[in-house]
Amino acid sequence: MDIDERIKATLAEHPIVLFMKGTLEFPMCGFSSRAANALFEAGAVFHAVNVLADPQVRAALPHFANWPTFPQLFINGELIGGCDIIEDLKSAGELSRMASDVAGAAS
């Protein structure tokens, strides 16, 4: 399976995916840490992918998503954005709504 197919498979398997530097337990970048915290605070259940542990994903995802930086949040396979967008959505209450919409659709 090529790298784009692996990314697509991850997005198909998990409704909310955060591609980040490091892990949820040990974020390796402040932006990744802030994005994950915003998702936790919004009540989102999400899958995190450590791009530092997979150089192929780290190299391919910016081209796949047409987004140059990490973290990258996808909901239902659609790129939402990076740290600033995630935090803005959380502040506006939209991130909680988006997460509950996904959870409701999964029920």
C-alpha positions as CSV (number, residue, x, y, z in Angstrom):
1,M,0.0,0.0,0.0
2,D,1.5,3.4,-0.9
3,I,1.7,6.2,1.5
4,D,-1.4,8.1,0.2
5,E,-3.4,4.9,0.6
6,R,-2.1,4.4,4.1
7,I,-3.2,8.0,5.0
8,K,-6.6,7.4,3.4
9,A,-7.0,4.2,5.3
10,T,-6.2,5.9,8.6
11,L,-8.8,8.6,7.8
12,A,-11.4,6.1,6.8
13,E,-10.8,4.1,10.0
14,H,-11.0,7.0,12.5
15,P,-13.6,9.8,12.3
16,I,-11.3,12.3,14.0
17,V,-7.5,12.2,13.4
18,L,-4.8,14.5,14.7
19,F,-1.5,14.1,12.9
20,M,0.9,15.5,15.4
21,K,4.6,15.6,16.4
22,G,5.0,13.2,19.3
23,T,2.3,11.3,21.2
24,L,-0.6,12.4,23.4
25,E,1.5,11.4,26.4
26,F,4.6,13.2,25.2
27,P,3.9,15.9,22.5
28,M,7.2,16.9,20.9
29,C,6.0,20.4,19.8
30,G,4.0,23.1,21.5
31,F,1.5,23.4,18.7
32,S,0.8,19.7,18.7
33,S,0.3,19.8,22.5
34,R,-2.1,22.8,22.3
35,A,-4.1,21.2,19.5
36,A,-4.5,17.9,21.4
37,N,-5.4,19.8,24.6
38,A,-8.1,21.8,22.7
39,L,-9.5,18.5,21.4
40,F,-9.5,17.0,24.9
41,E,-11.2,20.1,26.3
42,A,-13.8,19.9,23.6
43,G,-14.6,16.4,24.5
44,A,-13.5,14.9,21.2
45,V,-12.6,11.2,21.0
46,F,-9.8,11.1,18.4
47,H,-6.9,9.1,17.0
48,A,-3.5,10.6,17.1
49,V,-0.7,9.8,14.6
50,N,2.9,10.6,15.6
51,V,4.4,11.8,12.4
52,L,7.9,11.7,13.9
53,A,7.6,8.0,14.2
54,D,6.7,7.6,10.5
55,P,8.9,9.6,8.2
56,Q,6.8,8.6,5.2
57,V,3.6,10.1,6.6
58,R,5.6,13.2,7.8
59,A,6.9,13.7,4.2
60,A,3.7,12.9,2.4
61,L,1.0,14.5,4.5
62,P,1.7,18.1,3.6
63,H,1.3,17.3,-0.1
64,F,-1.7,15.0,0.5
65,A,-3.5,17.7,2.6
66,N,-2.1,20.8,0.8
67,W,-1.2,22.0,4.4
68,P,2.5,22.6,5.1
69,T,2.7,22.3,8.9
70,F,1.8,20.0,11.8
71,P,-0.4,19.4,13.6
72,Q,-3.2,18.6,11.1
73,L,-6.7,17.8,12.2
74,F,-9.1,15.8,10.0
75,I,-12.7,15.2,10.7
76,N,-14.6,12.6,8.6
77,G,-11.7,12.6,6.2
78,E,-11.7,16.4,5.7
79,L,-8.8,18.6,6.6
80,I,-10.0,21.1,9.3
81,G,-6.6,22.8,9.8
82,G,-3.8,23.3,12.2
83,C,-3.3,24.5,15.8
84,D,-4.7,28.0,15.4
85,I,-7.8,26.9,13.6
86,I,-8.4,24.1,16.2
87,E,-8.0,26.6,19.0
88,D,-10.3,29.1,17.3
89,L,-13.0,26.5,16.7
90,K,-12.7,25.4,20.4
91,S,-13.1,29.0,21.6
92,A,-16.1,29.5,19.4
93,G,-17.7,26.3,20.7
94,E,-17.6,24.8,17.2
95,L,-15.0,22.1,18.0
96,S,-17.3,20.6,20.7
97,R,-20.2,20.6,18.3
98,M,-18.2,19.0,15.5
99,A,-16.9,16.3,17.9
100,S,-20.4,15.6,19.2
101,D,-21.8,15.4,15.6
102,V,-19.2,12.8,14.8
103,A,-20.0,10.9,18.0
104,G,-23.7,11.1,17.3
105,A,-23.2,9.8,13.8
106,A,-21.2,6.8,15.1
107,S,-24.0,5.8,17.5
